């Protein structure tokens, strides 16, 4: 999929890895401050890109996606970051590529069905198949080449790539009760995070393809805060750099 300009987003600096540094090494990068965010415009491994940190949460993500589309003229958006595993077989160190996304905390009932976005008549938003396939291939290549070393270095199980539903909400899931409630309500959910579905909704409304790739940093239970912090500081950048660089090289 050839793009005039790709928008690349993450919520936290570690989730972008070394992408901005690589862009600066490769050529001229224009930095633009807008809405208290810095957008870095240049070539990312040969792909014209606008790269930014959205910060955390659905509002921040939606505002950033809108700016990428309307100000920086991104004709596709990719989000990379970490997430909590929801399904029992989704483990720390695995990668989840979203096929669909929805907001698990949206409930305008009884006016609208639970989870449905009012006036859009839908709860789930599809990620772009072509972008998601490319991210899945990049994740699989990264794990095939680096997975064994990651398992040994960070004492995680052999990583795997999953495809399916990613759910988003303005709440950090960090208890067994909350995790089991998610599993009961949305049994096909693979991972939970705080931005992806908002980006997917904005992109749907504007006809812009998007994709979301998440590395599992925790299992959304009582141990989640400690696991999240440790994973974010020690390993998240390695995953993001490894997956995103392979994705961009293939797209160039």
Phi, psi and omega per residue, in radians:
X1 nan 1.966 3.141
X2 -1.478 2.348 -3.072
X3 -2.154 2.471 3.010
X4 -1.203 -0.783 3.030
X5 -2.672 2.249 3.132
X6 -1.695 2.258 2.987
X7 -1.528 2.260 3.131
X8 -2.135 2.192 -3.043
X9 -2.228 2.650 2.903
X10 -2.583 2.896 3.135
X11 -1.568 -0.608 -3.026
X12 -2.249 2.664 -3.051
X13 -0.970 -0.707 -3.097
X14 -1.095 -0.446 -3.082
X15 -1.339 -0.240 3.039
X16 -1.601 -0.200 -3.106
X17 1.057 -2.391 -3.076
X18 -1.778 0.395 -3.001
X19 -1.070 -0.819 -3.102
X20 -1.151 -0.694 3.085
X21 -1.077 -0.697 3.118
X22 -1.128 -0.704 3.122
X23 -1.084 -0.721 -3.132
X24 -1.189 -0.601 3.098
X25 -1.190 -0.637 -3.037
X26 -1.379 -0.435 -3.088
X27 3.061 -2.918 -3.100
X28 -1.239 2.362 3.103
X29 -2.175 2.242 3.099
X30 -1.694 2.155 3.122
X31 -1.767 2.225 -3.117
X32 -2.177 2.229 3.078
X33 -1.688 2.184 -3.106
X34 -2.614 2.214 3.116
X35 1.017 0.676 3.140
X36 1.083 0.434 3.023
X37 -2.195 2.639 3.017
X38 -1.802 2.264 3.076
X39 -1.915 2.294 -3.104
X40 -1.941 2.035 -3.019
X41 -1.939 2.152 -3.133
X42 3.101 -2.775 3.109
X43 -1.721 2.288 3.093
X44 -1.991 1.787 -3.082
X45 0.910 0.705 3.079
X46 1.573 -0.025 3.139
X47 -1.878 2.181 3.056
X48 -1.054 2.227 -2.988
X49 -2.550 2.697 2.904
X50 -2.115 2.095 -2.982
X51 -2.050 2.389 -3.099
X52 -2.750 2.804 2.974
X53 -1.667 2.124 -3.132
X54 -1.353 -0.399 -2.868
X55 1.289 -3.051 -2.908
X56 -1.694 2.404 3.004
X57 1.916 2.859 -3.026
X58 -1.220 -0.692 3.140
X59 -1.115 -0.803 3.126
X60 -1.058 -0.740 -3.130
X61 -1.146 -0.760 -3.132
X62 -1.127 -0.735 3.131
X63 -1.104 -0.705 -3.120
X64 -1.214 -0.741 3.107
X65 -1.072 -0.713 3.120
X66 -1.093 -0.725 3.106
X67 -1.126 -0.714 3.118
X68 -1.038 -0.697 -3.110
X69 -1.285 -0.828 -2.945
X70 -1.598 -0.523 -3.127
X71 -1.699 -0.741 -3.055
X72 -1.775 0.037 3.004
X73 0.989 0.695 3.048
X74 -1.221 2.301 3.097
X75 -1.816 0.160 2.977
X76 -2.848 2.659 -3.118
X77 -2.336 2.374 3.060
X78 -2.154 2.341 3.070
X79 -1.993 2.328 3.095
X80 -2.193 2.482 3.138
X81 3.046 -2.874 -3.126
X82 -1.889 2.907 -3.126
X83 -2.745 2.905 3.020
X84 -1.608 2.430 3.078
X85 -1.334 2.378 3.122
X86 -1.870 -0.988 3.134
X87 -1.165 2.537 -2.966
X88 -1.060 -0.506 -3.093
X89 -1.592 0.076 3.075
X90 -1.657 1.927 -2.930
X91 -1.936 2.842 3.058
X92 -0.993 2.290 -3.103
X93 1.699 -0.270 3.050
X94 -1.285 2.896 3.089
X95 -2.104 2.368 3.084
X96 -2.070 2.170 3.009
X97 -1.826 2.170 -3.063
X98 -1.290 2.279 2.891
X99 -1.606 -0.650 3.083
X100 -2.437 2.753 -3.130
X101 -2.416 2.581 3.077
X102 -2.675 2.825 3.139
X103 -1.634 1.995 -3.091
X104 -1.339 -0.252 -3.107
X105 -1.853 0.203 3.139
X106 -1.594 2.109 -3.123
X107 -2.598 1.690 3.091
X108 -1.804 0.416 3.098
X109 -1.271 2.642 0.112
X110 -1.526 0.078 -3.130
X111 -1.174 -0.643 3.122
X112 -2.383 2.726 3.092
X113 -1.059 2.573 3.113
X114 -0.939 2.417 3.135
X115 1.397 -0.350 -3.083
X116 -1.269 2.379 3.073
X117 -1.337 2.075 -3.083
X118 -0.942 2.346 3.084
X119 1.302 -0.070 3.043
X120 -1.790 -0.234 3.086
X121 1.010 0.637 3.060
X122 -2.735 2.621 3.081
X123 -1.874 -0.540 -3.062
X124 -1.905 2.465 3.141
X125 -2.133 2.253 -3.103
X126 -1.386 2.400 2.920
X127 -1.326 2.740 3.121
X128 -1.185 2.225 -3.054
X129 -1.119 -0.744 -3.104
X130 -1.128 -0.824 3.114
X131 -1.114 -0.733 -3.116
X132 -1.155 -0.695 3.085
X133 -1.079 -0.712 3.137
X134 -1.162 -0.709 3.078
X135 -1.149 -0.699 3.094
X136 -1.075 -0.733 3.105
X137 -1.127 -0.710 3.114
X138 -1.128 -0.723 3.116
X139 -1.125 -0.745 3.126
X140 -1.109 -0.711 3.119
X141 -1.148 -0.738 3.115
X142 -1.055 -0.805 -3.115
X143 -1.181 -0.689 3.114
X144 -1.061 -0.645 -3.083
X145 -1.533 -0.576 -3.000
X146 -2.076 -0.153 -2.998
X147 -1.036 -0.752 -3.123
X148 -1.097 -0.788 3.133
X149 -1.113 -0.685 3.106
X150 -1.114 -0.726 3.130
X151 -1.052 -0.763 -3.116
X152 -1.254 -0.732 -3.045
X153 -1.224 -0.687 -3.009
X154 -1.965 0.130 3.071
X155 0.956 0.791 3.018
X156 -1.941 2.777 3.101
X157 -1.142 2.812 3.119
X158 -0.946 2.096 -3.035
X159 -1.165 2.641 3.079
X160 -2.338 2.795 3.082
X161 -1.855 2.300 3.106
X162 -2.075 2.655 3.041
X163 -2.223 2.399 3.096
X164 2.778 -2.594 -3.041
X165 -1.429 2.257 2.979
X166 -2.011 2.300 -3.114
X167 -1.960 2.588 -3.043
X168 -2.226 2.589 3.053
X169 -2.920 2.794 -3.130
X170 -1.512 0.980 3.130
X171 -2.736 2.276 3.059
X172 -1.436 1.994 -3.085
X173 -1.366 2.054 -3.017
X174 -2.619 0.748 3.045
X175 -2.682 2.664 3.107
X176 -1.097 -0.666 -3.138
X177 -1.079 -0.801 -3.134
X178 -1.165 -0.683 3.123
X179 -1.107 -0.835 -3.116
X180 -1.159 -0.577 3.073
X181 -1.121 -0.701 3.075
X182 -1.099 -0.794 3.140
X183 -1.058 -0.698 -3.130
X184 -1.198 -0.740 -3.077
X185 -1.308 -0.648 -3.053
X186 -2.329 1.334 -3.016
X187 -1.130 -0.293 3.115
X188 -1.642 0.043 3.132
X189 -1.226 2.309 3.107
X190 -1.645 -0.693 -3.004
X191 -2.587 2.735 3.137
X192 -2.241 2.410 3.140
X193 -2.641 -2.827 -2.955
X194 -2.244 0.169 -3.061
X195 -2.399 -0.626 -2.853
X196 -0.981 -0.791 -3.084
X197 -1.164 -0.545 3.084
X198 -1.159 -0.727 3.085
X199 -1.102 -0.765 -3.130
X200 -1.077 -0.661 3.120
X201 -1.164 -0.809 3.119
X202 -1.037 -0.790 -3.123
X203 -1.144 -0.657 3.084
X204 -1.070 -0.798 -3.085
X205 -1.150 -0.435 -3.108
X206 -1.899 0.095 3.087
X207 1.178 0.584 -3.124
X208 -1.925 2.207 3.122
X209 -1.169 2.535 3.115
X210 -2.511 2.838 3.082
X211 -2.629 2.666 -3.099
X212 -2.322 2.233 3.054
X213 -2.125 2.315 -3.072
X214 -2.274 2.320 2.985
X215 -1.673 2.360 -3.064
X216 -1.406 2.027 -3.095
X217 -1.723 -0.328 -3.061
X218 -2.824 3.014 -3.131
X219 -1.930 0.483 2.962
X220 0.982 0.496 3.139
X221 -2.026 -2.815 -3.074
X222 -1.105 -0.430 3.128
X223 -1.496 -0.003 -3.013
X224 -1.041 -0.784 -3.090
X225 -1.012 -0.812 -3.125
X226 -1.183 -0.746 -3.139
X227 -1.101 -0.748 3.134
X228 -1.038 -0.865 -3.094
X229 -1.110 -0.781 -3.134
X230 -1.102 -0.789 -3.119
X231 -1.140 -0.759 -3.101
X232 -1.061 -0.748 -3.050
X233 -1.406 -0.464 -3.001
X234 -1.824 -0.467 -2.932
X235 -2.424 -0.357 -3.030
X236 -1.009 -0.721 -3.112
X237 -1.125 -0.613 3.114
X238 -1.086 -0.786 3.110
X239 -1.120 -0.891 -3.087
X240 -1.032 -0.825 -3.141
X241 -1.081 -0.764 -3.091
X242 -1.146 -0.743 -3.103
X243 -1.327 -0.860 -3.058
X244 -1.146 -0.689 3.134
X245 -1.100 -0.726 3.109
X246 -1.157 -0.702 3.097
X247 -1.065 -0.796 -3.090
X248 -1.216 -0.708 3.108
X249 -1.053 -0.687 3.123
X250 -1.211 -0.521 -3.089
X251 -1.447 -0.373 -3.037
X252 -1.136 nan nan
